[in-house]
Each structure stands twice: as C-alpha cells, then as structure tokens.
C-alpha cells in the first residue's frame, strides 16, 4: 500500500489503478459544505482538505500519505452540485445545455504532517441538448453522485459535449498528470516505476 485515497469515487479509484498505483480506499464521508463567502474557485481544495484531514486524523500512523480530491462544476459563477432527485438532475442538465461551464478539481495530500495541494480547471461546452436526450440519460445512467449531473465518459459526453479546453481526466475527477507529479514529490510511485527503479539499482 503506497497511500490512502480518502475517497470512495469509483472514477478516481479507476484512474489511479489504471495508472498503476497500489492504495487503500477510505472514504471520508465528510459534509461537503463551505463558507458562503468563499470564492467558488477555492472550494474544491477546501473540501479536499477536509476529506484528507478527516482520514489522516483517523490513522494511528502518520507515515502513510493521504490523498483526497473534490470536483465542482461552475456555471455563470455558481457551483452546480450533485442532484438529489431525477427532477434536479434534469434541471441541472437543462441549465448546462448549450453553454460552457468550468470544471475544477482540488487535490490535497497530507504526508508526514506536511500538506501539498493543487487544482486544475477544464472548460466544457455542451451543445443544445434535446429534452429527450436529457430524460434518457438521467433515466438510464442516474447521475446522482456526479457534480453537474453528468459524467463526461458516459453516453451524455458522447452525444452532448462538443469541445473541451484542458485536462479530460480532470472532468472525470482527477487531473492525473498533476496528481502523479504530486505523488512522486512525496515518494509515491506506480508499481511499474517501483519495479523499474529496483531493477536499475541492482
């Protein structure tokens, strides 16, 4: 086990495993609230810090790095959260339809009582979605655990997204190129890199 991921997100788990990391999953289950006067761009790192701190405080040993992340969708300066119902999901997608929105992921890592953090922004454009497309997606994919009520890698991304500027994987939940650099800076490497390093040292 190289580190602890303070998230139960299937997408983040999948991305990190695809990258070759060995880690333990411990969802923080914190309230994802934030101060009313906080600038929206600062919210993802703030919530990621809450997640990382909660899990780090539960660990008897502080030697294992704890990594957490939070992703928000921002439309016209307002955070579009996760829908709690079919009606909310439809309403969110109707608002995103035909517009550009921003996706910001904040990442926070606690290692040996030192803190490291980063954030990444991607801009996403939706075409004008037909009501039938929105209804179909919500009914069949039930995006209730997703910020903005959608996942770019699902059907809605195939038929509805016309353009992005920035990191595709950031929209999925982790800007992997930056995350891998961060993990390397605290001495955490993918399994293939560890094997390579070991092989080169003999």
C-alpha positions, -999 to +999 in steps of 0.1 A: +000+000+000+016+033-012-010+057+001-046+061+013-072+075-010-097+095+011-125+090-015-149+063-025-154+077-060-153+048-085-139+071-112-109+083-090-103+047-079-103+035-115-080+063-128-054+057-101-055+019-106-051+024-143-020+045-136-006+015-117-009+027-080-014+004-050-035+022-024-061+017+003-095+033-001-110+051+030-140+073+022-140+103+044-178+108+044-175+145+054-201+171+047-191+189+015-201+223+027-181+255+026-183+291+038-208+312+020-183+340+012-157+316-002-147+322-038-160+293-059-126+286-074-112+279-038-140+255-028-126+222-043-092+225-025-111+235+007-133+204+006-104+181-005-085+193+026-115+184+048-116+149+034-078+144+038-077+158+073-106+136+084-089+104+072-054+114+084-067+121+119-082+086+120-048+070+113-026+060+142+005+062+119+011+095+101+037+079+078+013+069+050+003+097+027-034+106+025-047+118-008-082+135-013-099+153-041-131+172-048-145+183-082-170+211-088-190+223-118-193+260-121-218+277-144-220+315-145-201+318-113-223+294-094-214+259-082-237+232-096-237+204-071-248+168-072-285+162-079-307+146-052-335+136-075-345+130-111-360+164-113-328+181-101-307+162-125-329+172-154-329+208-143-291+209-140-286+194-175-311+219-189-290+247-174-258+233-188-273+227-222-259+250-250-234+266-226-198+265-215-191+256-179-159+252-158-149+220-140-123+225-112-108+197-092-089+203-060-064+178-047-050+177-012-023+154+001-010+150+037+023+133+041+045+133+073+024+162+087+032+182+056+005+194+033+005+196-005-023+207-027-031+217-063-061+225-085-069+221-122-095+237-144-111+224-176-137+242-197-165+221-212-190+230-239-224+213-242-244+215-274-281+224-271-295+191-257-329+179-267-353+172-237-355+136-248-317+133-246-316+147-211-345+124-199-329+093-215-295+100-198-310+107-164-333+076-165-306+051-177-275+065-160-289+080-128-261+106-123-270+114-087-234+110-074-219+133-101-213+171-099-234+188-125-254+156-130-232+141-157-200+121-164-180+130-195-171+094-202-207+083-203-233+085-231-240+122-225-204+130-232-205+112-265-236+129-278-236+162-260-201+176-255-187+195-284-155+208-270-132+209-240-102+231-231-079+214-206-075+180-190-101+155-199-094+133-169-098+164-147-135+163-157-136+127-146-123+136-112-085+137-112-060+157-132-038+127-135-006+143-148-005+167-119-015+141-094+013+118-105+038+146-101+024+154-066+026+117-055+062+115-069+071+145-049+061+127-016+079+095-027+049+076-041+054+058-074+032+035-096+041-002-092+057-004-126+081+025-117+090+009-084+099-023-102+119-003-128+138+015-100+146-017-082+158-033-114+181-004-122+197-004-088+209-040-089 
